[in-house]
Each structure stands twice: as structure tokens, then as C-alpha cells.
Amino acid sequence: MSGVDVALVVLRLAVGCWLLWQVRALRLATPIGGAHLRGVTVVIPARDEERSLPRLLASLPVGTDVVVVDDGSTDGTAAQAVVGGARLVESKPLPEGWVGKSWACAQGAAVANGDVLVFVDADVRFAPGGLAAVVDELAQHGGLVSVQPTHRPVRAVEHLAMVFNIVGFAGTDAATPLGRRWGSRGAFGPVLATTRADLERAGGHEAVRDSVVEDIALAARYRSLGSPVTIFSGGEAASFRMYPEGFGQLLEGFTKNLAAGAAAVRRSTTLLVAAWLTLLVQASVAPVRAVVAGQVDDLLRAGLLYAVVAAQCWWMGRRVGRFHRWVAVTFPVSTALFLVVFVRSVWATATGRVSWRGRRIPTRPRRTPDR
């Protein structure tokens, strides 16, 4: 490698460090009882979440006001909501121009008792004090508080989400050294907290009714009104399993997210992320090229590059999830999957539609007249 090549490698390693330099994690709050959460309603939009929902409900403090909106489930989601002590709302038929999750959230907000609303995906789990930590951060920052729970994969296929998780958090600018000064972009939908007054001021979920990624669209509404959007990682307070149903769900889910969410990323950040990804590709193919060329010196340099990049992937992956070391060591697999899904998302964007949980969803919003 020439001096220029080495400099480019060092520069792109620095880019990776920049993108995830300061990940703000939720800190567990005390007290953790129901009194601390008086005036708070947790709204859970749920579609075929029979297996996930009980674990979320069990992780919420006793006495929490919980509303589960059954979004046309074909399994036992409704029954699990009742058994878990939540108030059940059977979703009305999906109106023209609405995406399912936004419609479910709007119905849940309409019947919520609290003045503070926390929208939570069914696959999230809170540690004791975790929900209170979210509410505390909202009280401190106001506006919209968004949490990307710590990814705790179980099956091997779930670990393949490492690069997706890194890129997803990096794309918000929330973790760069200048993130607070520049302001973050986008948001994460698994946990969104806001006051009812601020939500109504932003137009509620009706204002983002046709968005595939309602979290990003809602955050844009808040920012346009001058309300802060504060992004955290779950730390030890909130976690989830992304796409536990297997490879098909992972492929479908990340295709949807990339197709609809890429537009929210700053162009400068997109270039930085792309530069870091080229380093992953270079480190993946360098050992193969050296073996084919039969050059021992090149193979040693390629091995060193591979080891350094794997170490950085391990460092970055641990900031957003609990991935095994072997996932960082085999980073070319996660990188290749990311690139495949990226191409798939470009195609979905070009054709204008993606699939998610049995529904065909347009990636280009079709605005209907405001009512």
C-alpha cells in the first residue's frame, strides 16, 4: 500500500469513529413505580405480536396506563393484551391514504388517559426504571424523545443486522461530536415519547398518515415547528430483538426502512457513511486479492487491514447492540447483506412500493386533503 492508500484507510477509520463518537444512552431512573408514571400512557400498536407483546407488558411497571391497538392481527395478539392487563382497542378499518402503524397510533392516542404519550413497538423490553428514564428525558428536553433500543439478537440471522444498526444510528447525526450543535435528523420509532399538547401541535399522526416511516416524518414535523427532537440509544434501559422471525422478515423490514428513510439523512452524512462502507468492502476483498496474486507481503497487509476494520466494527456494534465477536470478525457477510438490501430498497423506491406484515405500502406518500 502506498502512503496515499494508508492515509485513505486512516481517514475512513476516523470517519467511522466520528459517526458513532458520542452515543447517548438512557440511564435508569428512580423511583420506578407507578406514581412516577402518573399521567403517562403507553400506546402499543400491535399487528401479529402474540409472541412479543407479553414480554413487553411484563416489563412495564404495575399500574402503568397501557393501550394496545390490535391492528388487524390474525393471531392471539388481542387475547395477550387483555391477559397482560392492557386496555384493548380493536383497530377500525384502515382509511384511504393512511399507513397501518400511524392509524393504530392515532387511535391509541385518542383514548389515552395521560398527558404524556409513549408510543412503543411490541418487540421492546424495558429494564426496571427504563420507562421512567424515557419520561425523565422528555421532562428535561421536551419536544419528541426518540429511543433506539439496544439490539439484543438471539438467533444467528439476527446478528447479521450489525451493519444495518450501525448505519441507521450514524445516519441521524445524533452521535457525532457536533451532533448537538448541528441537530439530529430522523428518529427511531420503537420508542417515541411526547406530550399530548406537543403531538397535537405537530398535527398528530394524521399529519404523517401516509408515511412508511412515521417516526422520521413525525420528527420532521416537530423540527419544522422549532420543537427539539432528542435521540438516545436504549443502553441498559430499553432493548429489543429486531426481526426475530427470521431472514425474510429482516430482508423485508430493512428494505422498507432504507427505501423510505434515506431521504431524511443529510447529504454530507450520506457521503461519510458511504466512505466508511467502502472501507468495509476494501477490507473484505483485500485478503482474497492477495491470495489470488500470491503475494505474501500483500497478504500480511491485507490481514492487518482486515483485523483493524473488524476491531472497529466490534467497537461500533457494541455501541448500538449486543452482537457476538464473531459478527465483527465476519463483517464481510453483514456488509454484503447490507449492500444487497440497499440495492433492493433502491428498486422498491423506483417502483414505489414495499411490503410489510402482509400489506403493500407505497414508498412515495400520496397526500390526501387535510381534514
DAHU-V563642 format. One record per residue. N is the residue number from 1. PHI is phi as a letter, one per 30 degrees, with the letter a starting at -180 (* if undefined). Layout:
BEGIN
[[N & PHI] [N & PHI]]
END
This chain:
BEGIN
[[1 & *] [2 & d] [3 & d] [4 & d] [5 & d] [6 & d] [7 & d] [8 & d] [9 & d] [10 & d] [11 & d] [12 & d] [13 & d] [14 & d] [15 & d] [16 & d] [17 & d] [18 & d] [19 & d] [20 & b] [21 & d] [22 & b] [23 & d] [24 & d] [25 & c] [26 & d] [27 & c] [28 & e] [29 & c] [30 & b] [31 & d] [32 & c] [33 & d] [34 & d] [35 & d] [36 & d] [37 & c] [38 & d] [39 & i] [40 & c] [41 & b] [42 & c] [43 & c] [44 & c] [45 & d] [46 & b] [47 & b] [48 & h] [49 & c] [50 & e] [51 & d] [52 & d] [53 & e] [54 & e] [55 & d] [56 & d] [57 & d] [58 & d] [59 & d] [60 & d] [61 & d] [62 & d] [63 & j] [64 & d] [65 & d] [66 & b] [67 & c] [68 & c] [69 & c] [70 & d] [71 & c] [72 & i] [73 & d] [74 & c] [75 & c] [76 & c] [77 & e] [78 & d] [79 & d] [80 & d] [81 & d] [82 & d] [83 & d] [84 & d] [85 & i] [86 & d] [87 & d] [88 & c] [89 & c] [90 & d] [91 & d] [92 & d] [93 & e] [94 & d] [95 & d] [96 & d] [97 & i] [98 & c] [99 & c] [100 & e] [101 & d] [102 & d] [103 & d] [104 & d] [105 & d] [106 & d] [107 & d] [108 & d] [109 & d] [110 & d] [111 & c] [112 & d] [113 & d] [114 & d] [115 & d] [116 & c] [117 & c] [118 & b] [119 & d] [120 & b] [121 & d] [122 & d] [123 & c] [124 & d] [125 & b] [126 & c] [127 & d] [128 & e] [129 & j] [130 & d] [131 & d] [132 & d] [133 & d] [134 & d] [135 & d] [136 & d] [137 & d] [138 & d] [139 & d] [140 & d] [141 & c] [142 & i] [143 & i] [144 & b] [145 & c] [146 & c] [147 & b] [148 & c] [149 & e] [150 & d] [151 & d] [152 & c] [153 & d] [154 & c] [155 & d] [156 & e] [157 & d] [158 & d] [159 & d] [160 & d] [161 & d] [162 & e] [163 & d] [164 & e] [165 & d] [166 & d] [167 & d] [168 & d] [169 & d] [170 & d] [171 & d] [172 & d] [173 & i] [174 & d] [175 & c] [176 & d] [177 & e] [178 & c] [179 & e] [180 & d] [181 & d] [182 & d] [183 & j] [184 & d] [185 & b] [186 & i] [187 & a] [188 & c] [189 & d] [190 & e] [191 & b] [192 & b] [193 & b] [194 & a] [195 & d] [196 & d] [197 & d] [198 & d] [199 & d] [200 & d] [201 & d] [202 & d] [203 & j] [204 & i] [205 & d] [206 & d] [207 & d] [208 & b] [209 & d] [210 & c] [211 & c] [212 & d] [213 & c] [214 & d] [215 & d] [216 & d] [217 & d] [218 & d] [219 & d] [220 & d] [221 & d] [222 & d] [223 & d] [224 & d] [225 & c] [226 & i] [227 & d] [228 & d] [229 & b] [230 & c] [231 & c] [232 & b] [233 & c] [234 & d] [235 & h] [236 & c] [237 & d] [238 & b] [239 & b] [240 & a] [241 & c] [242 & d] [243 & h] [244 & d] [245 & d] [246 & k] [247 & d] [248 & d] [249 & d] [250 & d] [251 & d] [252 & d] [253 & d] [254 & d] [255 & d] [256 & e] [257 & d] [258 & d] [259 & d] [260 & c] [261 & c] [262 & d] [263 & d] [264 & d] [265 & d] [266 & d] [267 & d] [268 & d] [269 & d] [270 & e] [271 & d] [272 & d] [273 & d] [274 & d] [275 & d] [276 & d] [277 & d] [278 & d] [279 & d] [280 & d] [281 & d] [282 & d] [283 & d] [284 & d] [285 & c] [286 & e] [287 & d] [288 & d] [289 & d] [290 & d] [291 & d] [292 & d] [293 & d] [294 & i] [295 & c] [296 & d] [297 & d] [298 & d] [299 & d] [300 & d] [301 & d] [302 & d] [303 & d] [304 & d] [305 & e] [306 & e] [307 & d] [308 & d] [309 & d] [310 & d] [311 & d] [312 & d] [313 & d] [314 & d] [315 & d] [316 & d] [317 & d] [318 & d] [319 & d] [320 & b] [321 & a] [322 & c] [323 & d] [324 & d] [325 & d] [326 & d] [327 & d] [328 & d] [329 & d] [330 & c] [331 & e] [332 & e] [333 & d] [334 & d] [335 & d] [336 & d] [337 & d] [338 & e] [339 & d] [340 & d] [341 & d] [342 & d] [343 & d] [344 & d] [345 & d] [346 & d] [347 & d] [348 & d] [349 & d] [350 & d] [351 & d] [352 & i] [353 & b] [354 & b] [355 & c] [356 & a] [357 & h] [358 & i] [359 & c] [360 & c] [361 & b] [362 & d] [363 & d] [364 & c] [365 & e] [366 & c] [367 & d] [368 & c] [369 & e] [370 & d] [371 & c]]
END
